[in-house]
Structure formats: structure tokens, C-alpha cells
């Protein structure tokens, strides 16, 4: 039997006071091979394109040296932060970014801006647009300091896919609204940590 490769991955818990602490979760499509039908946080594999060397110039408030030290890796730790930010955009439509010229937080509530970023998100999801192109085109800088490393979990043997996942937590941006992609993710909800534990049980 062939051994399943364990791939590096990143997941981000988006939290908000509503008015009590809640976390954003999404339901995976039942027909997906890995974790079909399960409620999950935004996340996925760390891609080659999440390269820390490239994104060092597109991130603020967290260098690769700092990220690597926090994750306990020799180098390249920033790629996990980039992957977490990218996955939040792909799956939940949330972009943890600042305008490069003034480091003001990105807002996505204006209808015209929302439509433009929804189109960019669709392009990233279908592979016609590179995430780095979105960052460059919109003159953004990723706020890697806004997400905080909280833990690590490795998928146990058995599933057809296995991941070595780093978990992060980030506050929901004030003027952005999350929404599942309606493809890989077919539902979403804000739930309290207590509700998450009760649902898992």
C-alpha cells in the first residue's frame, strides 16, 4: 500500500464579537473527497506560489524570520501565513490586507468594490487569476501580523489525503462580510466556541 504524502497546510479561525465571541465556519460540499460534508474553518494546502521569498515584499508586520521562529521551522514560515490569508479570500471572501500607500485596512462593503473583488476571487478559485496578481493589481499588502499562530494538527493515517496543518486565529475585518464560495463550500454560519464543541460531540 502506498503511503499518503503529508502536505503542509494552513487554516485560519476568523473570530468576531457578535456580541459574544463567535467563529466563522463553513460546510464542505458532500461530494468532495476529503472531509466531505464537514463543517470547517477556511484553510487548505500551502501552495508553491505561497513562497515566502516572493511574499516577503508583499507582507507587513511579520517577516519570514519571525514567522519561521513562531512556527518552529528553519525558514519559509511566512508561506503558511500567506496560505492562510489566501485561503480566507478563496473560501470566505475575506482579504486580510491593507492599502500599500497608507496601510489603511481594506474595505469590501461598497457594492462596486465588492463586485470587483468577487470577480477576482472567482478568478483565483478557477485558476485564471493568480493571488499575487490580485495583491499587485489592487496595490495591497498582506497583514501577516493580523493572524496569530495557535497550534498544529497532523491528519492521522487513513484518509486519502493527509495534511500537516498550522492553525491561526484572526479578528474579522471591520468592513468585510464573509460568504462561502458556493462550490467547495456550500454553507456558512457564525457559531460560538461552545457550539463548535457541542456539534463535534
trRosetta pair geometry for C-beta under 8 A, 3 or more apart (Angstrom, degrees):
i j d omega theta_ij theta_ji phi_ij phi_ji
4 157 7.3 152 37 -135 116 69
4 159 7.4 173 149 88 175 62
4 160 6.8 178 -113 -174 136 30
4 161 6.8 -168 -174 -119 128 21
4 162 4.9 113 117 -1 119 113
5 162 7.1 -173 95 54 35 99
6 154 6.5 1 -152 -156 136 106
6 155 7.3 -176 -127 49 92 94
6 162 4.5 -55 -103 110 71 112
6 163 6.7 142 -164 -116 70 11
6 164 5.1 67 156 -33 111 98
7 45 5.0 -20 136 -127 133 113
7 46 7.5 -172 159 38 89 76
7 161 7.4 -30 18 -174 118 94
7 162 7.1 138 15 88 72 59
7 163 5.4 -36 68 -110 80 69
7 164 7.0 -160 90 20 29 79
8 45 6.9 93 82 -159 54 69
8 46 4.3 -28 105 29 104 124
8 79 7.9 52 120 107 143 118
8 80 7.0 -97 165 -89 117 95
8 163 7.4 55 -179 -162 8 77
8 164 5.4 -37 -103 69 53 99
8 165 8.0 136 -171 -87 45 37
8 166 7.7 5 -170 -6 88 101
9 43 6.3 74 161 162 105 105
9 44 6.1 -114 -147 144 102 22
9 45 5.0 -60 -97 -101 87 41
9 46 6.1 -153 -98 -16 27 77
9 83 7.3 -147 -161 140 40 145
9 163 3.9 -2 1 -169 137 126
9 164 6.6 148 21 68 80 44
9 165 4.3 -32 80 -99 104 79
9 166 7.3 179 90 21 53 65
10 43 5.9 -145 105 -144 47 93
10 44 7.4 -10 57 59 66 45
10 46 5.9 78 -12 -70 101 91
10 80 4.6 150 -83 -167 125 73
10 81 7.4 -160 -144 -68 156 16
10 83 4.0 127 29 93 131 111
10 84 4.0 -98 145 -60 125 81
10 87 6.6 177 86 9 92 137
10 165 6.8 163 -87 -155 18 72
10 166 5.2 -18 -110 63 73 91
10 167 8.0 160 -159 -87 54 25
10 168 6.7 12 -173 -2 98 115
11 40 7.7 -100 -138 174 128 98
11 41 5.0 91 176 87 108 112
11 42 6.9 154 -153 91 66 46
11 43 2.9 -27 -103 -84 73 153
11 44 7.9 110 -82 -12 71 35
11 84 6.8 -8 75 -117 6 94
11 87 7.4 -71 -110 97 43 153
11 165 5.5 23 -4 -178 110 122
11 166 7.4 177 28 85 70 44
11 167 5.2 -22 71 -110 99 69
11 168 7.0 174 89 27 48 73
12 41 6.4 -152 77 152 37 117
12 42 5.6 -21 56 76 88 99
12 43 6.4 160 10 -75 59 89
12 84 4.2 106 -49 -174 113 106
12 85 7.5 74 -38 -68 156 39
12 87 6.9 154 13 77 104 108
12 88 5.3 -35 59 -64 138 116
12 147 5.9 -60 -126 -135 121 133
12 167 7.7 152 -92 -164 30 55
12 168 4.6 -25 -108 75 77 101
12 169 7.0 149 -163 -99 67 20
12 170 5.6 -4 -175 10 119 112
13 23 5.2 -34 -172 -147 100 125
13 24 7.8 154 -169 46 53 71
13 41 5.1 -58 -89 -133 62 150
13 150 7.6 -26 23 28 124 147
13 167 6.9 31 -17 -178 103 100
13 168 7.0 -166 21 95 72 48
13 169 4.6 -22 65 -109 103 75
13 170 7.3 154 77 24 53 62
14 23 6.7 126 73 -159 51 66
14 24 4.3 -12 73 30 109 119
14 41 7.5 161 8 -156 75 99
14 42 6.8 40 -16 17 113 119
14 88 6.6 119 -60 -135 122 120
14 92 6.7 -171 -4 135 153 170
14 94 6.3 90 -107 53 152 170
14 170 5.9 -25 -107 73 62 87
14 171 7.8 52 -160 170 62 12
14 172 5.1 74 173 -79 101 84
14 178 6.5 127 98 -59 160 150
15 21 6.2 -6 -173 -164 115 90
15 22 6.9 161 -151 84 67 38
15 23 5.1 -34 -96 -96 76 74
15 24 7.7 -143 -77 -1 30 78
15 169 6.1 9 -5 -170 121 101
15 170 7.3 162 23 80 79 35
15 171 6.0 -53 73 -107 81 49
15 172 6.6 -139 80 -19 29 87
16 21 7.8 153 82 -145 30 49
16 22 6.0 -26 65 64 76 86
16 24 7.4 50 5 -39 109 97
16 171 6.8 101 -89 -163 61 69
16 172 4.0 -22 -67 22 114 128
16 190 7.1 -58 56 -134 112 129
17 20 6.7 -98 -152 164 69 5
17 21 6.1 -34 -99 -83 64 50
17 22 7.7 124 -123 16 17 80
18 21 8.0 77 23 -141 76 8
18 22 4.7 -36 33 18 121 130
18 190 5.8 15 41 152 169 151
20 192 6.3 3 108 -107 118 117
21 192 6.7 90 89 -137 68 79
21 193 6.7 2 109 -10 112 105
22 190 4.4 52 142 171 139 100
22 191 6.0 154 -157 76 96 18
22 192 5.3 -64 -103 -81 75 53
23 41 7.2 -45 161 -101 118 109
23 190 7.2 156 72 -153 25 63
23 191 6.3 -33 60 67 75 72
23 192 7.7 94 13 -143 80 15
23 193 6.5 74 -5 -71 120 68
23 196 6.6 1 54 -51 126 139
24 41 7.4 96 87 -132 70 75
24 42 7.6 11 100 -16 111 102
24 92 6.4 79 131 -136 140 143
24 172 6.9 102 -25 -82 127 122
24 178 5.2 42 -152 62 155 163
24 188 6.7 3 -174 -174 90 109
24 189 7.8 169 -148 88 54 32
24 190 5.9 -35 -94 -97 62 69
25 39 4.9 34 159 174 127 104
25 40 6.7 151 -159 72 85 21
25 41 6.2 -61 -110 -80 69 57
25 188 6.8 171 93 -150 45 64
25 189 5.9 -18 64 62 88 76
25 190 7.8 140 19 -107 76 21
25 191 5.7 -17 14 20 124 116
25 196 7.0 156 -54 -103 146 104
26 39 7.0 163 82 -151 27 63
26 40 6.1 -34 66 65 78 73
26 41 7.6 105 22 -125 86 17
26 42 6.9 65 9 -67 128 68
26 91 6.5 -155 33 161 165 110
26 92 6.8 -141 -45 -85 135 90
26 180 4.6 138 -136 -98 120 114
26 185 4.1 -10 162 -155 131 133
26 187 6.6 153 -161 86 60 51
26 188 4.5 -23 -103 -97 76 86
27 37 7.1 -16 -177 -163 95 37
27 38 7.4 -173 -146 100 61 25
27 39 5.3 -35 -92 -93 68 69
27 40 7.8 123 -111 17 22 74
27 180 7.5 -26 42 -103 65 163
27 185 6.5 120 69 -162 45 74
27 186 5.6 -58 92 64 98 77
27 187 3.7 14 32 56 121 102
27 188 7.1 -138 8 -65 75 41
28 32 5.4 -83 165 40 111 139
28 35 5.5 80 36 115 164 91
28 36 5.9 -128 115 -132 113 32
28 37 6.2 -43 77 5 86 15
28 38 5.3 15 28 53 117 68
28 39 7.7 -156 1 -82 78 20
28 40 5.8 39 -38 8 107 122
28 184 6.6 -37 -142 160 77 72
28 185 6.1 -54 -101 -103 45 62
28 186 7.4 47 156 13 15 88
29 32 4.7 103 73 -24 92 102
29 36 6.5 -49 100 -140 57 83
29 37 7.7 -42 124 -60 23 49
29 183 7.1 -45 -49 145 137 38
29 184 5.7 -108 -1 -159 114 30
29 185 7.0 -106 -30 -78 79 15
29 186 5.2 102 -87 -27 68 115
30 36 5.0 66 -170 166 32 105
30 37 4.3 42 -108 -68 72 96
30 186 7.8 -34 -11 20 75 147
31 36 6.2 177 40 -138 8 133
32 35 7.0 -17 100 72 116 63
32 36 4.5 172 61 -92 69 85
32 184 6.3 64 -81 -149 141 75
33 36 6.8 100 5 -43 3 111
33 160 6.0 -66 160 68 115 138
33 161 7.0 96 111 -11 110 119
34 159 6.4 74 -130 172 88 127
34 160 6.6 -125 -80 65 85 92
34 161 4.5 -44 -87 42 135 127
35 38 4.4 -68 179 31 90 133
35 40 6.4 66 144 -60 143 134
35 159 8.0 8 -47 -140 73 147
39 199 6.7 -8 43 133 148 145
40 43 7.0 -111 158 37 114 101
40 185 8.0 -117 57 -107 102 108
41 167 7.9 72 67 -138 150 97
42 84 7.8 100 108 -165 99 63
42 87 5.0 152 158 129 92 94
42 88 4.6 101 115 -99 154 56
42 90 7.8 144 -160 64 111 77
42 91 4.4 168 -129 73 94 127
42 92 4.7 -76 -71 -16 136 118
42 94 7.5 -140 -20 42 167 112
43 84 6.9 -18 -111 -119 79 69
43 87 5.1 65 -120 136 22 157
43 91 7.7 -42 11 19 31 157
43 165 6.8 50 166 -149 143 123
44 83 7.1 -131 76 176 73 103
44 87 4.7 172 22 -111 96 127
44 90 7.5 -37 13 70 142 140
44 91 7.4 154 -25 -39 117 131
45 83 7.4 -100 119 -156 34 137
45 163 6.7 -129 -90 -116 75 115
46 50 5.3 -106 -167 57 77 147
46 79 5.4 76 -167 138 126 106
46 80 5.9 -55 -91 -94 133 58
46 83 4.2 -88 -109 -63 71 157
47 50 5.0 113 60 -11 73 98
47 83 6.7 153 15 -107 73 103
47 86 7.7 -74 23 93 117 159
48 51 6.5 10 167 -53 54 95
49 54 7.9 -58 -173 60 52 155
49 130 6.7 -137 -164 -155 147 105
49 131 6.9 126 126 37 128 105
49 132 6.9 -129 174 -18 107 114
50 55 6.8 -19 -175 -21 52 143
50 79 4.4 102 121 -161 101 85
50 80 7.9 92 143 -60 139 20
50 82 4.3 161 -161 96 93 119
50 83 4.6 1 -124 -63 163 84
50 86 6.5 -117 -97 3 108 146
51 54 4.3 71 83 12 107 108
51 55 6.5 155 85 -4 56 92
51 76 7.9 -65 -152 -135 54 95
51 79 6.2 -23 -125 -99 15 114
52 55 6.0 -69 -137 50 30 98
52 56 6.2 55 159 -51 66 91
52 64 4.5 98 169 -114 125 124
52 67 7.4 -159 -130 73 127 140
52 68 8.0 49 -146 -57 166 104
52 75 7.2 -165 70 160 151 78
52 76 4.6 -173 4 -136 137 49
52 77 6.9 70 -99 52 148 38
52 78 3.9 114 -132 59 102 101
52 79 4.5 -83 -50 -42 86 84
52 82 7.3 -167 -92 -3 57 131
53 56 6.0 -32 -155 -4 26 117
53 64 7.5 8 -75 -63 45 161
54 57 7.2 -72 170 29 40 99
54 58 7.5 -4 136 11 71 116
54 132 7.0 -47 147 -106 128 145
55 58 4.9 -73 -150 53 61 103
55 59 5.4 54 151 -26 91 111
55 78 6.1 -166 86 133 112 119
55 79 7.2 135 33 -95 133 56
55 82 4.7 -22 -174 -88 177 143
55 132 7.6 -123 -87 -102 85 105
55 142 7.0 -14 -171 32 112 139
56 59 6.4 -62 -136 35 24 106
56 63 6.9 35 -142 -150 96 70
56 64 5.5 -50 -93 -26 108 113
56 78 6.5 97 -81 80 72 169
58 132 7.1 -155 -29 -136 172 85
58 135 5.3 52 -166 148 136 148
58 136 7.8 -69 -108 -64 130 74
58 140 7.8 48 -168 98 97 72
58 141 6.0 -161 -172 -132 53 62
58 142 5.7 53 133 7 86 100
59 62 6.1 -62 153 67 122 83
59 63 7.9 152 96 -101 116 33
59 78 6.3 -162 29 -166 167 125
59 81 7.1 77 -134 105 146 129
59 82 7.0 -93 -71 -78 128 94
59 141 6.7 143 -116 180 13 83
59 142 4.7 -35 -104 70 71 99
59 143 7.8 154 -155 -92 69 8
59 144 4.3 24 -167 -16 119 125
60 98 6.7 -44 40 38 139 131
60 103 6.9 -106 110 -118 172 113
60 141 4.9 52 -17 142 113 127
60 142 7.2 167 18 77 71 48
60 143 6.1 -30 65 -110 94 54
60 144 6.8 162 62 25 37 85
60 145 6.7 -61 113 2 66 111
61 143 6.0 18 35 -160 130 68
61 144 5.9 -179 76 65 81 71
61 145 2.5 -74 131 -10 121 136
61 146 7.1 77 83 -29 147 64
62 66 5.4 -131 -157 86 64 125
62 67 5.4 76 163 -61 108 98
62 78 6.8 154 124 -115 100 95
62 81 6.2 -166 106 -134 146 174
62 144 3.5 -110 49 108 124 112
62 145 4.7 174 -34 -66 95 68
63 66 4.7 96 53 9 78 101
63 67 6.8 -144 94 -4 40 89
63 78 7.2 -76 155 -73 32 129
64 67 5.5 -54 -140 41 33 111
64 68 5.9 35 159 -22 67 108
64 75 6.6 32 152 -161 117 74
64 76 6.9 0 -162 -83 116 16
64 77 6.2 140 -165 51 63 78
64 78 4.1 -76 -101 -14 73 124
65 68 6.0 -56 -145 37 24 110
65 69 6.4 25 155 -19 60 108
66 69 5.8 -57 -149 35 29 111
66 70 6.4 27 155 -18 64 107
66 77 8.0 -129 91 82 43 131
67 70 5.8 -58 -151 36 30 111
67 71 6.3 12 158 -4 66 112
67 77 3.6 -178 122 107 87 106
67 78 4.2 131 44 -73 158 61
67 80 7.1 174 172 49 119 97
67 81 5.5 -96 -128 -15 137 128
67 144 6.9 -51 -77 165 125 136
68 71 6.0 -66 -144 47 29 100
68 72 8.0 -127 166 44 55 9
68 73 5.0 -97 -152 76 81 81
68 74 6.5 -43 -177 106 130 19
68 75 5.4 -29 -109 -115 154 27
68 76 6.5 86 -93 46 111 41
68 77 3.4 -176 -80 -4 49 121
68 78 7.3 -43 -41 -23 80 70
69 72 7.6 32 -176 -72 28 35
69 77 7.3 -116 14 13 40 163
70 77 6.7 142 54 165 83 151
70 149 5.0 142 147 25 118 144
71 77 4.2 171 30 -134 129 119
71 80 6.2 119 -91 31 155 151
71 149 6.1 -145 -79 -121 74 159
71 166 6.1 -26 -127 -119 115 147
73 76 6.3 -69 125 64 134 84
73 77 5.0 158 54 -72 114 94
76 79 5.2 -13 176 3 82 120
77 80 5.9 -42 -173 21 55 111
77 81 7.4 50 139 -12 72 100
78 81 5.4 -52 -159 36 51 114
78 82 6.2 52 145 -21 75 103
78 144 6.6 -22 -145 -137 90 159
79 82 5.5 -52 -146 38 35 114
79 83 6.2 39 153 -22 66 105
80 83 5.6 -51 -146 36 31 113
80 84 6.5 34 153 -21 63 103
80 166 4.8 15 -168 52 141 144
80 168 7.8 150 141 -42 100 123
81 84 5.7 -52 -151 33 31 112
81 85 6.5 28 152 -15 64 105
81 142 7.7 136 132 134 101 129
81 144 4.4 53 152 -142 145 105
81 147 6.1 160 -143 70 89 124
81 168 7.2 106 -114 -83 65 157
82 85 5.8 -58 -150 38 32 109
82 86 6.1 31 153 -18 67 109
82 142 6.6 72 -113 114 73 171
82 144 7.4 -32 -62 -94 62 113
83 86 5.6 -54 -142 39 31 111
83 87 6.1 29 160 -18 66 108
84 87 6.0 -55 -144 38 26 108
84 88 6.5 30 155 -22 61 105
84 147 5.8 164 108 164 141 168
84 166 7.7 -82 -58 92 120 98
84 168 4.9 24 -144 31 163 141
84 170 7.9 140 143 -20 123 130
85 88 5.8 -54 -151 32 30 113
85 89 6.7 27 151 -16 62 105
85 95 7.3 56 178 -152 91 55
85 96 5.0 -109 -127 51 99 107
85 97 7.4 100 -173 -57 129 85
85 142 5.2 84 143 -154 172 123
85 143 7.9 150 -110 54 135 60
85 144 7.3 -82 -39 -92 136 66
85 147 7.0 -141 -65 -14 86 144
86 89 5.8 -60 -156 37 33 109
86 90 6.2 27 152 -16 69 109
86 124 7.6 -151 -166 179 92 141
86 131 4.9 -10 -126 -137 113 165
87 90 5.5 -53 -138 40 35 110
87 91 5.6 5 172 4 71 116
88 91 6.7 -65 -128 51 19 90
88 92 5.3 -41 -167 44 60 115
88 94 4.7 -59 157 75 104 98
88 95 7.3 159 102 -88 101 32
88 96 6.4 42 76 -11 150 103
88 170 7.6 -35 -87 52 160 142
89 92 7.4 -53 -85 59 10 70
89 93 6.7 32 -157 -131 46 17
89 94 6.4 -113 -85 73 49 42
89 95 4.7 46 -97 -87 109 80
89 121 6.1 -145 161 -112 85 98
89 124 6.9 18 116 73 113 163
89 131 7.2 127 73 -132 142 111
89 134 7.7 156 162 104 157 161
90 121 6.6 164 -116 -160 38 86
90 124 5.6 -117 -96 113 91 119
90 125 5.5 136 -153 -81 92 85
90 131 7.9 -61 -56 -88 103 119
90 181 6.9 -16 153 -70 62 140
91 180 6.9 -26 171 -139 71 62
91 181 5.7 -83 -138 -22 42 114
91 184 6.8 -72 -116 79 93 121
91 185 5.7 87 -163 -13 92 139
92 178 4.2 -24 177 -150 104 109
92 179 6.9 128 -169 50 53 30
92 180 6.8 -26 -106 -90 56 44
92 181 7.9 -72 -57 -40 24 80
92 185 8.0 -4 -74 56 61 166
92 188 7.4 123 -121 -122 86 148
93 108 7.6 -172 155 132 95 157
93 117 7.5 104 -163 126 87 109
93 118 7.0 -2 -130 -101 120 73
93 121 5.8 -11 -110 -108 74 166
93 176 7.7 -172 121 177 84 107
93 177 7.7 -6 100 93 123 58
93 178 5.9 149 59 -142 91 49
93 179 5.1 8 22 47 143 79
93 181 7.5 158 -43 -79 90 69
94 172 7.0 -88 -132 -139 145 76
94 173 6.5 165 -159 16 100 109
94 176 5.4 113 -126 132 78 138
94 178 5.1 -28 -46 -92 113 91
95 106 5.7 -38 93 87 107 152
95 108 7.0 110 30 -47 104 138
95 117 7.0 -113 -9 -160 138 135
95 140 7.5 -32 153 -167 128 163
95 173 7.9 -13 69 -7 52 153
95 176 7.2 -162 36 -121 67 155
96 142 6.6 54 96 -160 81 76
96 143 5.2 -108 154 55 87 97
96 146 5.2 -157 -173 77 121 137
96 147 6.5 63 144 -40 171 106
96 170 6.0 -47 -97 176 147 157
96 173 6.7 -172 -104 -50 61 114
97 105 8.0 122 91 -154 43 55
97 106 4.7 32 80 -13 86 136
97 135 7.1 -153 -125 -119 145 87
97 138 7.9 72 123 99 151 128
97 140 4.3 15 168 180 135 128
97 141 6.5 151 -161 74 84 35
97 142 5.3 -51 -102 -103 85 48
97 143 6.0 179 -111 -5 24 87
98 102 8.0 -128 165 86 103 56
98 103 4.5 11 159 -151 144 52
98 104 6.3 142 -161 65 87 27
98 105 5.8 -54 -106 -95 75 38
98 106 6.5 -139 -101 -28 21 81
98 140 6.7 139 71 -160 37 76
98 141 5.3 -25 64 63 90 89
98 143 5.4 91 -21 -60 100 107
99 102 5.6 12 91 47 111 82
99 103 6.8 -120 68 -57 65 11
99 104 5.0 1 32 54 113 83
99 106 6.6 136 -45 -78 73 71
99 139 6.6 29 -157 108 73 94
99 140 6.5 -63 -106 -109 36 62
99 141 7.8 24 121 18 12 86
100 103 7.5 13 -149 -67 19 58
100 139 4.9 -108 25 164 117 78
100 140 6.0 178 -36 -143 90 9
100 141 4.7 110 -96 -27 78 102
101 139 6.7 15 -24 149 95 127
103 141 7.1 -39 -103 55 75 128
105 143 7.8 -16 -112 -36 80 152
105 173 5.9 172 176 -148 126 110
105 174 6.9 81 103 31 154 99
105 175 7.3 129 111 35 115 101
106 138 8.0 41 -118 145 128 135
106 140 6.5 5 -70 -122 130 122
106 173 7.0 -26 71 -158 77 161
106 176 7.3 38 104 -62 88 124
107 110 6.9 71 119 -5 104 96
107 113 7.2 54 101 105 74 161
107 173 7.8 -162 -100 149 50 124
107 174 8.0 -38 -105 81 91 83
107 175 3.9 -11 -131 102 96 131
107 176 6.9 -153 -144 -58 41 76
108 113 5.8 -141 -134 121 51 110
108 114 5.4 101 170 -94 80 73
108 117 5.6 -64 -132 43 118 157
108 173 8.0 75 15 93 101 138
108 175 6.9 151 32 124 54 78
108 176 4.6 47 38 -113 109 86
108 177 7.4 -131 91 25 102 67
109 113 7.6 28 55 68 32 119
109 114 6.7 5 -153 -58 12 118
109 175 5.0 -89 -11 179 119 90
109 176 7.0 -133 -48 -91 80 34
109 177 6.9 85 -97 -9 84 102
110 113 4.2 66 72 18 103 111
110 114 6.4 -175 83 -16 47 88
111 114 5.6 -58 -144 36 27 113
111 115 6.4 27 158 -20 64 105
112 115 5.9 -52 -149 34 30 111
112 116 6.5 29 153 -18 63 106
113 116 5.7 -56 -150 36 33 111
113 117 6.2 21 157 -10 68 109
114 117 6.1 -61 -144 44 28 102
114 118 6.1 33 155 -24 65 108
115 118 5.7 -53 -145 34 28 114
115 119 6.6 30 155 -20 62 104
116 119 5.9 -58 -157 33 30 111
116 120 6.6 27 149 -16 65 106
117 120 5.3 -48 -144 38 40 114
117 121 6.1 47 153 -24 67 102
118 121 5.5 -51 -147 35 31 115
118 122 6.5 35 152 -21 63 102
119 122 5.7 -50 -150 33 32 113
119 123 6.6 33 150 -19 63 105
120 123 5.5 -54 -152 35 34 114
120 124 6.5 35 151 -19 66 102
120 129 6.0 -122 -155 122 64 164
120 134 4.9 109 176 -115 130 113
120 137 7.7 -166 -115 72 133 139
120 138 7.8 -15 -91 -40 171 125
121 124 5.7 -51 -148 34 33 110
121 125 6.3 30 153 -17 65 108
121 181 7.6 -148 150 -113 117 99
122 125 5.7 -59 -149 39 31 111
122 126 6.2 8 161 -3 67 110
123 126 6.3 -64 -138 46 27 94
123 128 4.6 -88 -152 76 82 93
123 129 3.0 52 131 3 120 121
123 134 8.0 158 77 -69 116 108
124 127 7.9 38 -179 -70 26 24
124 129 5.2 -59 -61 83 56 97
124 130 7.3 55 -113 -169 78 10
124 131 5.3 64 -130 -77 125 75
124 134 6.5 -28 -62 -33 122 138
125 181 6.2 149 -108 -152 154 142
125 183 7.1 119 169 47 141 147
129 133 5.6 -126 -172 73 80 130
129 134 6.4 76 150 -54 120 94
130 133 4.3 98 64 -4 85 105
130 134 7.5 -148 97 -7 50 79
131 134 5.5 -46 -159 26 41 115
131 135 6.8 40 147 -17 67 102
132 135 5.5 -51 -152 36 39 113
132 136 6.2 33 152 -14 69 107
133 136 5.8 -56 -142 43 31 107
133 137 5.7 32 159 -23 68 112
134 137 5.9 -55 -137 38 24 110
134 138 6.1 0 169 3 62 115
134 140 7.6 -15 129 31 75 132
135 138 6.7 -73 -144 49 18 94
135 140 4.9 -104 -149 67 64 101
135 141 7.5 82 -168 -92 107 26
135 142 6.6 -41 -120 -43 132 94
136 139 7.4 20 -177 -76 32 41
143 146 4.1 44 123 -9 113 119
143 147 7.8 123 107 -8 78 80
144 147 6.6 -63 -162 39 44 95
146 170 5.4 56 133 -142 88 110
146 171 7.1 -99 -176 40 97 83
147 168 4.3 29 170 166 112 134
147 169 6.9 160 -156 74 70 30
147 170 4.2 -44 -98 -70 78 114
148 168 6.2 143 68 -159 34 80
148 169 5.4 -27 61 59 91 82
148 170 7.1 152 12 -77 72 61
149 166 6.4 -40 -134 177 101 111
149 167 7.5 106 -157 82 57 52
149 168 5.7 -45 -93 -100 44 79
150 167 5.2 -59 66 104 93 98
150 168 6.4 138 8 -122 90 25
150 169 5.3 51 -29 -12 136 106
151 166 7.7 168 94 -156 37 52
151 167 4.7 -2 64 49 80 118
152 164 7.2 -3 -170 178 105 77
152 165 6.8 159 -154 86 56 52
152 166 5.6 -25 -100 -103 80 60
152 167 6.9 -157 -75 10 28 85
153 165 5.2 -16 64 63 80 103
153 167 6.7 42 4 -30 102 116
154 162 7.2 26 177 175 79 102
154 163 7.3 -156 -142 98 50 46
154 164 4.9 -7 -106 -109 91 68
154 165 7.2 173 -86 19 37 72
155 159 5.8 -67 170 42 129 129
155 161 7.3 30 85 113 171 61
155 162 4.1 -156 76 -143 119 68
155 163 5.1 75 -13 37 118 65
155 164 7.9 -99 13 -61 78 40
155 165 7.5 75 -34 -9 84 108
156 159 7.8 97 73 3 62 96
156 162 7.9 -125 74 -126 15 111
157 162 7.3 -17 -100 -89 43 141
159 162 6.2 142 71 -73 99 69
172 176 7.0 -142 175 72 83 94
172 178 7.1 -91 -132 -25 118 113
173 176 4.2 45 76 19 115 116
178 188 6.7 -137 123 166 105 153
179 188 6.6 -177 -148 37 37 152
180 185 3.8 -124 -162 116 112 116
180 186 6.7 -78 128 5 146 4
180 187 6.3 51 11 75 161 9
180 188 4.1 180 -33 -38 108 117
181 184 5.8 28 65 39 128 85
181 185 5.2 94 33 42 82 97
182 185 7.2 -22 -37 83 23 69
182 186 6.5 68 -136 -118 42 52
183 186 7.8 -165 35 -73 6 73
185 188 6.7 46 154 -62 123 97
191 195 4.2 -120 -177 87 104 130
191 196 5.6 129 112 -57 124 78
191 199 7.4 -20 -175 -10 160 139
192 195 4.6 99 54 3 77 101
192 196 7.2 -134 97 -8 43 84
193 196 5.4 -49 -150 29 37 116
193 197 6.6 33 154 -16 67 103
194 197 5.9 -57 -153 37 33 108
194 198 6.3 30 151 -17 67 109
195 198 5.5 -55 -143 40 33 112
195 199 6.1 34 157 -21 68 105
196 199 6.0 -57 -149 36 26 109
196 200 6.4 26 153 -19 62 108
197 200 5.7 -55 -148 36 31 112
197 201 6.4 29 154 -19 64 107
198 201 5.7 -56 -148 36 31 111
